[in-house]
């Protein structure tokens, strides 16, 4: 990767948003800024092209977010603690009980994926040539000229 600092900042904002300002949306926009910078400095359009379907990232994010909400609704509590490890007192957000997160982080990961996928789709579409309106106009002009020829021979 070009600059891992922006990716690291994005991940820190994702994790930090669990307790302070930040979260899935803003951290995804930071990562989207990374991809925008990659598009801007790329020598060709093919050198920066990612090799996967952006829609799958969006769908995955929506499914993660929806599943988190659905499980929270079924269990009756949305903000459930997730204990990762016991007795991590040396981690700033760790406690004697261990490194704990809540299901809100899982929901934020879903938001993160959906927004990153959306930004990637937008950047990909902005980088494409505007062929569709020109093709449509050309087709319309061709049909119009055929109609005029038919009217002239009739």
N, C-alpha and C positions, 0 to 999 in steps of 0.2 A: 504494500500500500504506500501511497505517497507521503502522507503526514499522519502518523498514528496519534499525534497530540489531539487533533480534533475528534477523532473516534473515542479516545480516552475521556476527553471532556464530556462528550455526549453520554457515555456510560456512567460517569460520575454524576452528571445531572439527573440521570434516570434513577440511580440509587439514592441520591441525596433528596430527591423530590418526595421520597417516602416520609422523611422527617422535616424537611425544610422546603424552601421554594425550589421549584424544578418539577420534574415529573416526566411522564411519557411524551406529552405534546412538545414541550420546549426542547427536550433532549433530541427528539426526532427531527425537529427543525434545525438543530445544530448539525446533526449528521447529514441532513439534506443540504446544508451549506457546504459541507465537505464534498458531496457529490457535485454540487454546482461549481465549486472551484476546480474539480477534476475535469468537468466539461469545458470550462473556460481555458484551461492551460493545455488541453490535449492538442497535439499537432494535427490529428485527423479525427473524424467522427467515429471511425471504426476502432481506434485505439482505446477509447474510453467506454465503449459499449459493454454493458454487463451481460452475462450469458445466462440469465434466468428470467422467468416471467414475473414481471412486477405485480401483476394481478394476484398471483399466488401469495405474495407478501401481504397485500391488503386483505385478502380473504382469510389468511392465517391470523392476522391481527384482530380482525372482527370476530373470528371464532373464539380466540383466546379470551377476548373481552366479554363476549356473550356467555361463554361457558363459565367464566368466573362469576358473573352476575347471577346466572341461573343456579349454580351450586350454592352461592350465598343465599339466594331466595329459598331454595329447598331446605337448607340447614337452618335458616332463620337468623343468620348472622353474616353480614358481608365482610366485616373486618376481623377475620380470624387470624390469630398468630400462627406463624410457621417457624418452628424452632429448627435451625440448621445444625447447630452444634452446641453442646453443653459446656458451660464454664469458660467462655471466651471473655475475660475481663480486660484483656489488653487491646481489644478492638474498641474504637471510640463509641460505637453504638451497641456494643455487646454488654451483657449484664451477667450476673452470676448464673442466671438461668440459661444463658447461651446467646448465640447470635440469632435474634428474632426478627422476622419480617412479618408483614401481614399480606393477606390476599390482595390488598390494594396494589402492591407491587406487581403482582401477576396481571392485574387489570391494566396497570401502566405499561407493561410490556406489550400487551395487546394494542394499546393506543400507539405505542412507539412503532410497532410493525406496520400498522395501518397508515400512519402519517408518513413514515419513510417510503412505503410503497407508493403513496400518492405523490410525494415529491419526485420520486424517480419517474413515474409516469409523466408528470408535468414536464420535467426536464427532457425526457425522451421526445415528447411531442413538440416541444419548442425547438428541438434540434433538427427536426425533420423538415424537408422541403415542403412548401405549401403546394402540393400537386393537386389536391382534390378540387379546389375552386377552379383552377385552370382547366382541368380535365372536364369538369362539368360545363364550363363555358364553351369549350371546344365541341363537346357533344351537342349542346344546345344550338350552336352556330351551324353544325353539320345538319341537324334535323331541320333547322329553319331554311337552309339552302335547298334541301330536298323538297320541302313544301313549296318553295317558290318555283322550282323547276316543274313540279306537278301542276301548279296553277298556270304556268306559262303554256304548257302543252295541252291543257284542258280546254 
